[in-house]
């Protein structure tokens, strides 16, 4: 009985309070299953990694110049039609449907990352 | 030319550019709808890009307007009858499948009558 209490005292799992929708578990507790439908949002690092991968694999882009705050037309020297193609590739990568007017405004990696991170259905 | 850099000219050019971008986006999605296999899609997409690039240097506003109208007519003619729409978007298969229940509803005892 005392041994059991001693063992239990040593194994203490952290109590994590989950606030209303929008709270995300810290990366170091990623092994902790929360069994809630609100824990499957993408982390910012994942979004940034995948967006940069998509942009780097675009044939007209020089991969070494791509960073997270690069502007498609000013920094990478792309055309407006190339920007449209990149936005379409991002839509396919994250299984999103971006309305035309919104997609027209996405001009740089920053905006793309912000939009995708804040989209509730980004997969 | 006296109309070269007036605000109205620039505004009209900007509106035209936006129409062109939206037309290119829709045409590209439509091309993907028709040509499902990726190698065919790449071929068709580069053909579409060539068509847009060929008219890149036109300067006259009315000619540009006519070309955009012709492009939009071609797009309307070639629209796919069953386009792929992401499931959760309007028109997709999962749209409003599980709507959010109205607020203030409380399910007591899992809906069972007898405790």
Contacts between the chains, C-beta under 8 A, distances in Angstrom:
chain1	res1	chain2	res2	distance
A	80	B	17	6.6
A	80	B	20	7.9
A	80	B	21	5.6
A	81	B	21	7.1
A	81	B	24	5.5
A	81	B	49	6.7
A	81	B	52	6.1
A	81	B	53	7.9
A	83	B	21	7.8
A	84	B	21	5.5
A	84	B	24	5.3
A	84	B	25	5.0
A	84	B	28	7.0
A	85	B	28	7.0
A	87	B	25	7.5
A	88	B	25	6.7
A	88	B	28	5.9
A	88	B	29	7.0
A	95	B	86	5.8
A	96	B	86	6.7
A	97	B	85	6.7
A	97	B	86	4.2
A	97	B	88	7.9
A	97	B	89	3.8
A	97	B	92	7.7
A	100	B	22	4.9
A	100	B	25	6.3
A	100	B	26	7.3
A	103	B	25	6.4
A	104	B	18	6.1
A	104	B	21	5.8
A	104	B	22	6.4
A	104	B	25	8.0
A	121	B	88	5.4
